[in-house]
Amino acid sequence: KLGSKALASSNSAARVIRGDTIHTGAHLSGQSSLLLSALEKGVTPDFISEYEDVEILIIEEVSLIPPRLLGALSYRLCLARENTRQAEPALYNTRGKAFGGIPLIIMLGDFMQLAPFEQKQRASLLMHTMGKGDEHCNGCRLFWDAMTHVHFLHGTHRFVDKKVTPPAPCPILPRLFDYMRDPAGKPIDSDLWDAILSWKIRIDSTGKVNDPRL
């Protein structure tokens, strides 16, 4: 039986896949520096043992992981497997060497979601040309260059209006998210704005919620 490890960007997603968060899986705290020099600390025997026999690494919500954090995970796993699996930390963003040389890496993500923040700015793994230091660039390079197979799922049942019969694709949310990602200096379309206003919870003159939808 192959050893496997499942990690996700958030606690909620980690619970769903019965795994750990990226920070926990990399044996880092939320306040840990992601500079390579700092990441070399804290490679404990328990950490080494945890990844020694891992053959499959599943990373859920990779689209919500800042580039520096993805790079930090790969570097930490290289450190953990350096002596047991001949991993090479210096090649942590190289195809076949990333993530400690674990043979099978499965990265799942929905890049229609808003990109995460890194140093108070949006920093998607898709923005590989943005200059934010070596750790950021290497994290993006890891994502772009270390993959060998990509499967695109073009269909989705996330934005379905179930209030109509039969259920039909929602005409509002996909367009609203597109506008939020790139407004291009234009005002929001009037029908989108009207839809947003219709979602507002109604409060009566006494300050109590008075909304028949609730």
N, CA, C and O of each residue as an XYZ file, in Angstrom:
856
protein
N       0.849     -1.197      0.000
C       0.000      0.000      0.000
C       0.880      1.239      0.000
O       1.797      1.366      0.810
N       0.586      2.153     -0.923
C       1.382      3.367     -1.026
C       1.039      4.333      0.100
O      -0.130      4.518      0.438
N       2.076      4.952      0.680
C       1.846      5.959      1.702
C       1.375      7.247      1.059
O       1.904      7.649      0.023
N       0.398      7.895      1.650
C      -0.135      9.124      1.069
C      -0.277     10.189      2.144
O      -0.332      9.895      3.338
N      -0.334     11.435      1.687
C      -0.504     12.584      2.559
C      -1.400     13.574      1.842
O      -1.209     13.843      0.656
N      -2.387     14.124      2.560
C      -3.313     15.092      1.966
C      -3.210     16.410      2.720
O      -3.284     16.441      3.949
N      -3.038     17.497      1.974
C      -2.893     18.828      2.563
C      -3.837     19.792      1.857
O      -4.206     19.581      0.702
N      -4.221     20.846      2.556
C      -5.112     21.855      1.973
C      -4.759     23.222      2.535
O      -4.070     23.338      3.548
N      -5.243     24.252      1.860
C      -4.892     25.618      2.277
C      -5.627     26.055      3.534
O      -5.126     26.900      4.275
N      -6.816     25.493      3.789
C      -7.624     25.945      4.925
C      -7.982     24.785      5.842
O      -7.917     23.620      5.448
N      -8.361     25.123      7.075
C      -8.769     24.104      8.034
C     -10.004     23.352      7.558
O     -10.075     22.129      7.679
N     -10.985     24.086      7.012
C     -12.228     23.445      6.581
C     -11.969     22.438      5.465
O     -12.511     21.333      5.484
N     -11.143     22.817      4.498
C     -10.839     21.897      3.400
C     -10.025     20.713      3.898
O     -10.213     19.590      3.430
N      -9.124     20.953      4.840
C      -8.313     19.864      5.392
C      -9.188     18.839      6.097
O      -8.935     17.638      6.006
N     -10.215     19.307      6.799
C     -11.122     18.379      7.485
C     -11.895     17.534      6.478
O     -12.111     16.342      6.697
N     -12.312     18.154      5.373
C     -13.081     17.423      4.364
C     -12.256     16.275      3.779
O     -12.785     15.184      3.567
N     -10.987     16.504      3.520
C     -10.147     15.469      2.912
C      -9.413     14.638      3.954
O      -8.589     13.784      3.627
N      -9.732     14.910      5.230
C      -9.103     14.183      6.351
C      -7.585     14.308      6.307
O      -6.846     13.339      6.483
N      -7.154     15.540      6.067
C      -5.724     15.796      6.009
C      -5.332     16.925      6.935
O      -5.993     17.168      7.945
N      -4.262     17.611      6.596
C      -3.725     18.712      7.392
C      -3.680     19.983      6.552
O      -3.792     19.932      5.327
N      -3.518     21.103      7.207
C      -3.281     22.344      6.474
C      -1.840     22.340      5.953
O      -1.013     21.535      6.383
N      -1.561     23.241      5.033
C      -0.207     23.346      4.494
C       0.792     23.630      5.613
O       1.858     23.018      5.662
N       0.455     24.550      6.506
C       1.377     24.893      7.592
C       1.633     23.692      8.493
O       2.780     23.410      8.840
N       0.579     22.988      8.871
C       0.762     21.820      9.730
C       1.571     20.750      9.018
O       2.476     20.151      9.599
N       1.238     20.513      7.754
C       1.961     19.492      7.000
C       3.422     19.810      6.811
O       4.251     18.904      6.727
N       3.752     21.095      6.743
C       5.150     21.507      6.583
C       5.834     21.749      7.919
O       6.996     22.153      7.964
N       5.107     21.500      9.016
C       5.626     21.737     10.371
C       6.062     23.192     10.528
O       7.171     23.489     10.975
N       5.147     24.091     10.144
C       5.366     25.524     10.275
C       4.206     26.127     11.050
O       3.112     25.564     11.081
N       4.447     27.268     11.671
C       3.364     28.020     12.295
C       2.900     29.103     11.338
O       3.562     29.382     10.338
N       1.771     29.709     11.641
C       1.256     30.763     10.788
C       2.146     31.987     10.763
O       2.048     32.808      9.851
N       3.020     32.122     11.762
C       3.921     33.272     11.847
C       5.315     32.958     11.314
O       6.202     33.810     11.364
N       5.515     31.755     10.809
C       6.853     31.361     10.340
C       7.278     32.193      9.134
O       6.475     32.503      8.255
N       8.546     32.540      9.117
C       9.117     33.201      7.948
C       9.196     32.198      6.804
O       9.472     31.019      7.023
N       8.957     32.665      5.596
C       9.037     31.792      4.440
C      10.326     31.993      3.653
O      10.451     31.519      2.524
N      11.281     32.696      4.252
C      12.605     32.794      3.643
C      13.286     31.429      3.732
O      13.143     30.726      4.732
N      14.017     31.060      2.699
C      14.630     29.737      2.677
C      15.555     29.512      3.871
O      15.609     28.413      4.423
N      16.275     30.548      4.263
C      17.201     30.401      5.398
C      16.460     30.054      6.680
O      16.978     29.308      7.512
N      15.246     30.590      6.851
C      14.460     30.302      8.046
C      13.788     28.933      7.957
O      13.571     28.277      8.976
N      13.463     28.509      6.753
C      12.777     27.232      6.576
C      13.666     26.034      6.883
O      13.171     24.919      7.045
N      14.959     26.256      6.962
C      15.882     25.155      7.241
C      15.843     24.715      8.696
O      16.400     23.676      9.051
N      15.180     25.511      9.547
C      15.116     25.188     10.968
C      13.942     24.269     11.269
O      12.946     24.268     10.547
N      14.061     23.490     12.332
C      12.944     22.690     12.804
C      12.663     21.435     12.007
O      11.528     20.959     11.988
N      13.679     20.884     11.344
C      13.506     19.609     10.640
C      13.734     18.498     11.664
O      14.848     17.991     11.802
N      12.699     18.133     12.363
C      12.780     17.210     13.488
C      12.712     15.754     13.022
O      12.293     15.484     11.897
N      13.121     14.820     13.878
C      12.981     13.393     13.521
C      11.542     13.001     13.213
O      11.305     12.189     12.319
N      10.581     13.561     13.937
C       9.179     13.254     13.659
C       8.771     13.718     12.265
O       8.051     13.013     11.558
N       9.227     14.898     11.875
C       8.938     15.446     10.556
C       9.543     14.548      9.482
O       8.890     14.237      8.485
N      10.784     14.137      9.687
C      11.469     13.263      8.730
C      10.736     11.933      8.587
O      10.519     11.449      7.476
N      10.356     11.350      9.720
C       9.665     10.061      9.708
C       8.299     10.152      9.040
O       7.866      9.209      8.378
N       7.620     11.287      9.211
C       6.275     11.467      8.668
C       6.247     11.369      7.147
O       5.261     10.905      6.575
N       7.330     11.808      6.484
C       7.340     11.851      5.024
C       8.272     10.833      4.380
O       8.397     10.797      3.156
N       8.911     10.026      5.171
C       9.892      9.092      4.621
C       9.279      8.137      3.603
O       9.884      7.862      2.567
N       8.084      7.633      3.893
C       7.472      6.624      3.021
C       6.299      7.151      2.203
O       5.526      6.364      1.658
N       6.155      8.465      2.112
C       5.054      9.044      1.334
C       5.352      8.915     -0.158
O       6.406      9.331     -0.638
N       4.397      8.328     -0.875
C       4.533      8.163     -2.322
C       3.525      9.010     -3.094
O       3.689      9.246     -4.290
N       2.481      9.465     -2.402
C       1.442     10.277     -3.042
C       1.156     11.492     -2.164
O       0.850     11.344     -0.981
N       1.251     12.674     -2.726
C       0.920     13.910     -2.016
C      -0.240     14.579     -2.730
O      -0.148     14.888     -3.918
N      -1.334     14.804     -2.006
C      -2.505     15.478     -2.556
C      -2.578     16.878     -1.950
O      -2.593     17.032     -0.729
N      -2.624     17.882     -2.797
C      -2.720     19.270     -2.347
C      -4.039     19.834     -2.833
O      -4.203     20.118     -4.020
N      -4.974     19.997     -1.920
C      -6.299     20.529     -2.244
C      -6.282     22.060     -2.146
O      -5.508     22.634     -1.380
N      -7.130     22.696     -2.918
C      -7.227     24.164     -2.925
C      -5.887     24.826     -3.260
O      -5.546     25.862     -2.688
N      -5.134     24.236     -4.177
C      -3.835     24.819     -4.522
C      -4.006     26.234     -5.060
O      -3.093     27.053     -4.949
N      -5.164     26.529     -5.641
C      -5.415     27.868     -6.179
C      -5.489     28.927     -5.094
O      -5.391     30.117     -5.395
N      -5.661     28.523     -3.832
C      -5.746     29.464     -2.720
C      -4.468     29.491     -1.889
O      -4.448     30.067     -0.802
N      -3.412     28.877     -2.389
C      -2.134     28.856     -1.681
C      -1.225     29.937     -2.266
O      -0.963     29.915     -3.469
N      -0.734     30.881     -1.458
C       0.194     31.878     -1.986
C       1.451     31.210     -2.536
O       1.885     30.190     -2.000
N       2.043     31.760     -3.592
C       3.229     31.143     -4.199
C       4.348     30.869     -3.207
O       4.958     29.800     -3.248
N       4.627     31.812     -2.320
C       5.718     31.617     -1.357
C       5.451     30.430     -0.444
O       6.382     29.721     -0.061
N       4.180     30.206     -0.089
C       3.851     29.094      0.796
C       3.969     27.756      0.067
O       4.422     26.774      0.654
N       3.569     27.707     -1.197
C       3.728     26.467     -1.957
C       5.205     26.127     -2.107
O       5.605     24.971     -1.973
N       6.009     27.148     -2.387
C       7.455     26.925     -2.471
C       8.040     26.476     -1.146
O       8.925     25.622     -1.104
N       7.536     27.061     -0.056
C       8.010     26.677      1.276
C       7.688     25.221      1.573
O       8.512     24.509      2.147
N       6.504     24.773      1.188
C       6.133     23.373      1.396
C       7.086     22.454      0.645
O       7.578     21.473      1.202
N       7.347     22.774     -0.623
C       8.242     21.945     -1.415
C       9.639     21.906     -0.798
O      10.256     20.844     -0.712
N      10.127     23.057     -0.376
C      11.472     23.131      0.207
C      11.541     22.338      1.509
O      12.510     21.617      1.749
N      10.523     22.470      2.342
C      10.502     21.749      3.619
C      10.473     20.231      3.401
O      11.134     19.486      4.125
N       9.715     19.783      2.416
C       9.658     18.349      2.154
C      10.986     17.842      1.590
O      11.378     16.703      1.844
N      11.666     18.677      0.838
C      13.010     18.299      0.367
C      13.965     18.139      1.547
O      14.782     17.218      1.581
N      13.851     19.040      2.502
C      14.695     18.940      3.693
C      14.370     17.677      4.493
O      15.264     16.992      4.988
N      13.063     17.382      4.610
C      12.640     16.223      5.389
C      13.091     14.915      4.752
O      13.349     13.940      5.458
N      13.189     14.884      3.429
C      13.512     13.645      2.721
C      14.941     13.622      2.190
O      15.313     12.747      1.407
N      15.740     14.603      2.632
C      17.106     14.716      2.118
C      17.950     13.487      2.434
O      18.660     12.980      1.565
N      17.879     13.013      3.653
C      18.734     11.897      4.063
C      18.082     10.533      3.860
O      18.780      9.524      3.763
N      16.753     10.492      3.797
C      16.073      9.205      3.653
C      15.761      8.866      2.201
O      15.722      7.693      1.831
N      15.537      9.897      1.371
C      15.158      9.661     -0.023
C      16.042     10.425     -1.011
O      15.683     10.590     -2.176
N      17.191     10.885     -0.539
C      18.157     11.594     -1.378
C      17.557     12.799     -2.091
O      17.939     13.113     -3.218
N      16.617     13.474     -1.433
C      16.053     14.700     -1.996
C      17.101     15.796     -2.001
O      18.039     15.770     -1.204
N      16.946     16.759     -2.897
C      17.911     17.854     -3.042
C      17.208     19.187     -2.818
O      16.525     19.684     -3.714
N      17.367     19.774     -1.627
C      16.676     21.036     -1.328
C      16.947     22.145     -2.336
O      16.061     22.956     -2.606
N      18.142     22.197     -2.894
C      18.479     23.260     -3.848
C      17.633     23.164     -5.117
O      17.530     24.133     -5.869
N      17.028     21.999     -5.358
C      16.222     21.793     -6.565
C      14.738     21.709     -6.230
O      13.976     21.032     -6.921
N      14.334     22.397     -5.174
C      12.964     22.272     -4.679
C      11.906     22.775     -5.653
O      10.730     22.448     -5.489
N      12.283     23.557     -6.659
C      11.303     24.058     -7.632
C      11.530     23.453     -9.013
O      11.144     24.029    -10.030
N      12.164     22.279     -9.031
C      12.510     21.624    -10.287
C      11.654     20.373    -10.500
O      11.414     19.611     -9.562
N      11.206     20.170    -11.713
C      10.385     19.008    -12.028
C      11.116     17.718    -11.656
O      12.288     17.542    -11.990
N      10.427     16.836    -10.973
C      11.005     15.560    -10.559
C      11.748     15.636     -9.238
O      12.000     14.607     -8.610
N      12.103     16.844     -8.807
C      12.837     17.028     -7.553
C      12.008     17.759     -6.506
O      12.330     17.726     -5.319
N      10.936     18.421     -6.951
C      10.104     19.200     -6.030
C       9.410     18.294     -5.025
O       9.248     17.095     -5.249
N       9.008     18.891     -3.921
C       8.299     18.190     -2.854
C       9.046     16.931     -2.390
O       8.448     15.890     -2.121
N      10.353     17.068     -2.311
C      11.164     15.964     -1.798
C      11.217     14.770     -2.720
O      11.575     13.674     -2.289
N      10.869     14.954     -3.976
C      10.907     13.850     -4.922
C       9.782     12.849     -4.736
O       9.874     11.726     -5.234
N       8.710     13.229     -4.025
C       7.550     12.342     -3.902
C       7.057     12.027     -5.317
O       6.823     12.948     -6.099
N       6.894     10.743     -5.662
C       6.630     10.382     -7.064
C       5.354     10.956     -7.668
O       5.343     11.356     -8.832
N       4.273     11.001     -6.880
C       3.001     11.432     -7.446
C       2.450     12.606     -6.648
O       2.126     12.471     -5.468
N       2.348     13.756     -7.304
C       1.801     14.966     -6.685
C       0.505     15.310     -7.411
O       0.508     15.522     -8.623
N      -0.597     15.366     -6.677
C      -1.890     15.708     -7.257
C      -2.322     17.052     -6.689
O      -2.574     17.175     -5.490
N      -2.405     18.053     -7.550
C      -2.799     19.389     -7.126
C      -4.188     19.701     -7.674
O      -4.414     19.636     -8.883
N      -5.104     20.034     -6.793
C      -6.480     20.313     -7.167
C      -6.792     21.775     -6.851
O      -6.386     22.278     -5.804
N      -7.498     22.450     -7.729
C      -7.811     23.844     -7.437
C      -8.776     24.438     -8.437
O      -8.915     23.956     -9.561
N      -9.432     25.481     -8.011
C     -10.392     26.204     -8.837
C      -9.891     27.637     -8.978
O     -10.049     28.445     -8.064
N      -9.296     27.948    -10.108
C      -8.715     29.267    -10.293
C      -9.744     30.315    -10.683
O      -9.385     31.438    -11.037
N     -11.035     29.952    -10.620
C     -12.086     30.958    -10.731
C     -12.288     31.663     -9.392
O     -12.946     32.702     -9.327
N     -11.718     31.092     -8.317
C     -11.804     31.747     -7.014
C     -10.829     32.916     -6.956
O      -9.845     32.955     -7.696
N     -11.113     33.868     -6.068
C     -10.228     35.020     -5.931
C      -8.876     34.589     -5.393
O      -8.794     33.737     -4.508
N      -7.828     35.173     -5.924
C      -6.468     34.803     -5.527
C      -6.209     35.185     -4.072
O      -6.810     36.132     -3.563
N      -5.315     34.450     -3.395
C      -4.989     34.759     -2.003
C      -4.132     36.013     -1.904
O      -3.652     36.534     -2.911
N      -3.947     36.487     -0.687
C      -3.086     37.644     -0.441
C      -1.701     37.178     -0.045
O      -1.536     36.190      0.670
N      -0.724     37.898     -0.519
C       0.667     37.675     -0.139
C       1.313     39.043      0.009
O       1.401     39.810     -0.949
N       1.763     39.338      1.225
C       2.340     40.660      1.506
C       1.361     41.766      1.125
O       1.735     42.758      0.498
N       0.074     41.573      1.524
C      -0.992     42.558      1.366
C      -1.383     42.811     -0.086
O      -2.003     43.829     -0.395
N      -1.022     41.888     -0.979
C      -1.427     42.013     -2.375
C      -1.933     40.668     -2.875
O      -1.527     39.620     -2.375
N      -2.831     40.702     -3.874
C      -3.257     39.466     -4.493
C      -2.050     38.798     -5.150
O      -1.256     39.460     -5.818
N      -1.917     37.499     -4.960
C      -0.745     36.803     -5.488
C      -1.131     35.398     -5.930
O      -0.910     34.431     -5.201
N      -1.695     35.288     -7.096
C      -2.084     33.982     -7.613
C      -0.878     33.260     -8.196
O       0.065     33.888     -8.679
N      -0.921     31.922     -8.145
C       0.119     31.130     -8.791
C       0.131     31.355    -10.297
O       1.125     31.061    -10.960
N      -0.966     31.875    -10.841
C      -1.025     32.166    -12.272
C      -0.268     33.432    -12.629
O       0.057     33.657    -13.794
N       0.017     34.268    -11.621
C       0.708     35.536    -11.865
C       2.215     35.326    -11.755
O       2.871     35.930    -10.906
N       2.752     34.482    -12.603
C       4.149     34.086    -12.453
C       5.140     35.153    -12.877
O       6.337     35.006    -12.628
N       4.682     36.213    -13.506
C       5.611     37.252    -13.951
C       5.753     38.386    -12.936
O       6.572     39.285    -13.123
N       4.964     38.349    -11.870
C       5.032     39.435    -10.889
C       6.297     39.312    -10.052
O       6.612     38.223     -9.572
N       7.023     40.401     -9.871
C       8.260     40.357     -9.105
C       8.018     40.601     -7.627
O       7.752     41.733     -7.225
N       8.105     39.581     -6.827
C       7.888     39.718     -5.394
C       9.002     39.021     -4.613
O       8.775     38.574     -3.489
N      10.182     38.923     -5.182
C      11.281     38.262     -4.503
C      11.439     36.824     -4.964
O      10.559     36.260     -5.615
N      12.578     36.244     -4.612
C      12.907     34.907     -5.078
C      11.898     33.864     -4.615
O      11.531     32.970     -5.377
N      11.444     33.979     -3.352
C      10.528     32.962     -2.841
C       9.215     32.965     -3.625
O       8.671     31.907     -3.943
N       8.711     34.161     -3.934
C       7.481     34.244     -4.725
C       7.706     33.664     -6.115
O       6.925     32.829     -6.571
N       8.753     34.095     -6.785
C       9.004     33.655     -8.156
C       9.256     32.156     -8.220
O       8.792     31.489     -9.145
N       9.987     31.621     -7.247
C      10.268     30.190     -7.253
C       9.013     29.378     -6.976
O       8.861     28.275     -7.502
N       8.102     29.914     -6.149
C       6.844     29.232     -5.914
C       6.018     29.159     -7.179
O       5.413     28.126     -7.466
N       5.985     30.249     -7.947
C       5.267     30.254     -9.226
C       5.945     29.325    -10.227
O       5.274     28.585    -10.946
N       7.271     29.363    -10.271
C       8.009     28.504    -11.204
C       7.763     27.033    -10.880
O       7.644     26.201    -11.778
N       7.689     26.726     -9.591
C       7.388     25.371     -9.157
C       6.043     24.919     -9.726
O       5.918     23.806    -10.237
N       5.044     25.790     -9.631
C       3.715     25.439    -10.110
C       3.698     25.259    -11.624
O       3.105     24.305    -12.129
N       4.342     26.163    -12.347
C       4.284     26.135    -13.803
C       5.176     25.054    -14.415
O       4.792     24.420    -15.398
N       6.349     24.843    -13.848
C       7.348     23.995    -14.490
C       7.404     22.568    -13.946
O       7.909     21.672    -14.622
N       6.893     22.345    -12.733
C       7.043     21.024    -12.128
C       5.903     20.080    -12.465
O       5.956     18.900    -12.118
N       4.872     20.578    -13.136
C       3.737     19.724    -13.490
C       3.996     18.998    -14.810
O       4.670     19.516    -15.700
N       3.447     17.793    -14.915
C       3.598     17.019    -16.148
C       2.268     16.777    -16.846
O       2.234     16.665    -18.072
N       1.169     16.694    -16.094
C      -0.141     16.445    -16.693
C      -1.166     17.400    -16.076
O      -1.170     17.623    -14.865
N      -2.027     17.955    -16.915
C      -3.060     18.878    -16.448
C      -4.399     18.456    -17.024
O      -4.510     18.185    -18.220
N      -5.413     18.399    -16.176
C      -6.767     18.095    -16.624
C      -7.661     19.294    -16.291
O      -7.753     19.695    -15.131
N      -8.308     19.856    -17.288
C      -9.228     20.968    -17.077
C     -10.659     20.436    -17.025
O     -11.093     19.699    -17.910
N     -11.374     20.816    -15.989
C     -12.792     20.486    -15.884
C     -13.568     21.759    -16.220
O     -13.539     22.723    -15.455
N     -14.243     21.766    -17.331
C     -14.896     22.978    -17.813
C     -16.332     23.114    -17.312
O     -16.886     24.214    -17.311
N     -16.926     22.028    -16.895
C     -18.288     22.095    -16.396
C     -18.323     22.293    -14.899
O     -17.409     21.870    -14.191
N     -19.356     22.925    -14.415
C     -19.495     23.127    -12.972
C     -20.975     23.145    -12.607
O     -21.820     23.590    -13.383
N     -21.260     22.659    -11.427
C     -22.626     22.714    -10.909
C     -22.699     23.670     -9.717
O     -23.683     23.688     -8.978
N     -21.648     24.455     -9.547
C     -21.596     25.360     -8.399
C     -22.600     26.494     -8.537
O     -23.281     26.844     -7.573
N     -22.695     27.069     -9.732
C     -23.544     28.243     -9.928
C     -24.821     27.848    -10.664
O     -25.020     28.191    -11.829
N     -25.663     27.135     -9.970
C     -26.931     26.681    -10.534
C     -28.076     27.324     -9.757
O     -28.111     27.282     -8.528
N     -29.007     27.917    -10.492
C     -30.197     28.520     -9.878
C     -31.247     27.422     -9.695
O     -31.887     26.988    -10.653
N     -31.409     26.983     -8.445
C     -32.347     25.902     -8.158
C     -33.765     26.401     -7.891
O     -34.661     25.612     -7.593
N     -33.964     27.710     -7.999
C     -35.299     28.268     -7.774
C     -36.151     28.239     -9.028
O     -37.347     28.525     -8.983
N     -35.535     27.893    -10.142
C     -36.285     27.785    -11.389
C     -36.446     26.313    -11.743
O     -35.678     25.471    -11.278
N     -37.444     26.002    -12.567
C     -37.712     24.622    -12.963
C     -37.663     24.516    -14.489
O     -38.428     25.185    -15.183
N     -36.764     23.676    -15.011
C     -35.728     22.929    -14.286
C     -34.583     23.855    -13.878
O     -34.464     24.955    -14.418
N     -33.732     23.425    -12.926
C     -32.587     24.260    -12.527
C     -31.745     24.652    -13.737
O     -31.532     23.853    -14.648
N     -31.282     25.871    -13.729
C     -30.519     26.407    -14.867
C     -29.287     27.133    -14.361
O     -29.241     27.536    -13.198
N     -28.275     27.310    -15.225
C     -27.078     28.053    -14.816
C     -27.435     29.449    -14.310
O     -28.263     30.141    -14.902
N     -26.805     29.854    -13.215
C     -27.061     31.162    -12.636
C     -26.556     32.262    -13.576
O     -25.403     32.211    -14.002
N     -27.381     33.244    -13.907
C     -26.949     34.296    -14.826
C     -26.156     35.416    -14.145
O     -25.655     36.315    -14.820
N     -26.038     35.368    -12.814
C     -25.449     36.488    -12.078
C     -24.049     36.193    -11.548
O     -23.110     36.924    -11.864
N     -23.890     35.139    -10.750
C     -22.643     34.936    -10.012
C     -21.394     34.819    -10.889
O     -20.396     35.468    -10.575
N     -21.389     34.026    -11.974
C     -20.165     33.976    -12.787
C     -19.749     35.346    -13.313
O     -18.566     35.685    -13.300
N     -20.715     36.131    -13.774
C     -20.394     37.473    -14.282
C     -19.921     38.386    -13.164
O     -19.018     39.199    -13.363
N     -20.530     38.258    -11.979
C     -20.133     39.085    -10.844
C     -18.699     38.792    -10.439
O     -17.930     39.717    -10.176
N     -18.326     37.516    -10.385
C     -16.955     37.163    -10.020
C     -15.960     37.624    -11.077
O     -14.853     38.047    -10.745
N     -16.346     37.545    -12.347
C     -15.474     38.055    -13.414
C     -15.223     39.546    -13.218
O     -14.098     40.019    -13.382
N     -16.268     40.279    -12.870
C     -16.113     41.719    -12.654
C     -15.237     41.999    -11.438
O     -14.414     42.914    -11.472
N     -15.399     41.229    -10.363
C     -14.605     41.419     -9.154
C     -13.121     41.172     -9.420
O     -12.262     41.842     -8.845
N     -12.826     40.213    -10.288
C     -11.423     39.924    -10.597
C     -10.789     41.024    -11.440
O      -9.630     41.385    -11.237
N     -11.557     41.551    -12.386
C     -10.990     42.550    -13.289
C     -12.070     43.532    -13.728
O     -12.670     43.357    -14.789
N     -12.328     44.574    -12.914
C     -13.358     45.557    -13.289
C     -12.972     46.410    -14.490
O     -13.828     47.030    -15.122
N     -11.670     46.439    -14.801
C     -11.187     47.173    -15.984
C     -11.598     48.641    -15.971
O     -11.750     49.251    -17.029
N     -11.778     49.210    -14.786
C     -12.115     50.615    -14.677
C     -13.532     50.962    -15.086
O     -13.856     52.139    -15.245
N     -14.378     49.967    -15.258
C     -15.749     50.205    -15.707
C     -16.723     50.043    -14.539
O     -16.458     49.263    -13.624
N     -17.847     50.768    -14.554
C     -18.861     50.570    -13.506
C     -19.516     49.198    -13.666
O     -19.566     48.647    -14.766
N     -20.007     48.667    -12.577
C     -20.661     47.364    -12.617
C     -21.963     47.456    -13.411
O     -22.656     48.472    -13.352
N     -22.292     46.407    -14.146
C     -23.537     46.401    -14.925
C     -24.733     46.569    -14.000
O     -24.744     46.056    -12.881
N     -25.741     47.294    -14.480
C     -26.877     47.638    -13.635
C     -27.625     46.397    -13.142
O     -28.105     46.383    -12.008
N     -27.733     45.353    -13.975
C     -28.466     44.167    -13.528
C     -27.706     43.419    -12.434
O     -28.316     42.806    -11.558
N     -26.368     43.472    -12.488
C     -25.573     42.848    -11.422
C     -25.741     43.625    -10.119
O     -25.887     43.034     -9.049
N     -25.720     44.927    -10.214
C     -25.889     45.749     -9.011
C     -27.277     45.561     -8.405
O     -27.419     45.485     -7.184
N     -28.297     45.487     -9.252
C     -29.659     45.258     -8.756
C     -29.756     43.902     -8.058
O     -30.453     43.763     -7.053
N     -29.051     42.901     -8.597
C     -29.062     41.573     -7.978
C     -28.412     41.615     -6.597
O     -28.902     40.989     -5.657
N     -27.311     42.354     -6.476
C     -26.632     42.482     -5.177
C     -27.556     43.150     -4.161
O     -27.662     42.701     -3.020
N     -28.215     44.214     -4.577
C     -29.126     44.919     -3.678
C     -30.283     44.028     -3.235
O     -30.775     44.151     -2.114
N     -30.713     43.132     -4.120
C     -31.836     42.256     -3.765
C     -31.461     41.239     -2.704
O     -32.338     40.658     -2.065
N     -30.150     41.015     -2.505
C     -29.701     40.040     -1.504
C     -29.634     40.643     -0.107
O     -29.473     39.921      0.877
N     -29.757     41.964     -0.018
C     -29.631     42.627      1.272
C     -30.754     42.204      2.222
O     -31.927     42.204      1.850
N     -30.381     41.847      3.441
C     -31.364     41.438      4.442
C     -32.175     42.656      4.876
O     -31.615     43.723      5.131
N     -33.477     42.494      4.957
C     -34.359     43.605      5.288
C     -34.488     43.762      6.806
O     -34.738     42.800      7.533
N     -34.310     44.993      7.252
C     -34.402     45.337      8.668
C     -35.552     46.329      8.852
O     -35.669     47.291      8.092
N     -36.404     46.097      9.861
C     -37.515     47.030     10.075
C     -37.062     48.227     10.907
O     -35.890     48.331     11.268
N     -37.983     49.117     11.204
C     -37.653     50.366     11.893
C     -37.141     50.149     13.312
O     -36.512     51.042     13.880
N     -37.397     48.993     13.888
C     -36.919     48.704     15.252
C     -35.548     48.072     15.267
O     -34.979     47.825     16.330
N     -35.015     47.809     14.083
C     -33.700     47.197     14.005
C     -33.735     45.673     13.943
O     -32.690     45.022     13.959
N     -34.944     45.105     13.871
C     -35.065     43.650     13.819
C     -35.131     43.181     12.363
O     -35.573     43.898     11.466
N     -34.676     41.958     12.178
C     -34.734     41.381     10.846
C     -36.187     41.106     10.485
O     -36.916     40.460     11.238
N     -36.596     41.604      9.327
C     -37.967     41.415      8.873
C     -37.923     41.043      7.395
O     -38.247     41.842      6.516
N     -37.515     39.815      7.159
C     -37.304     39.375      5.789
C     -37.997     38.039      5.591
O     -37.644     37.069      6.262
N     -38.970     37.955      4.695
C     -39.719     36.708      4.482
C     -38.862     35.569      3.952
O     -39.278     34.411      3.988
N     -37.658     35.889      3.455
C     -36.785     34.829      2.909
C     -36.111     34.033      4.013
O     -35.585     32.951      3.753
N     -36.114     34.539      5.237
C     -35.403     33.890      6.333
C     -36.357     33.079      7.185
O     -35.936     32.457      8.161
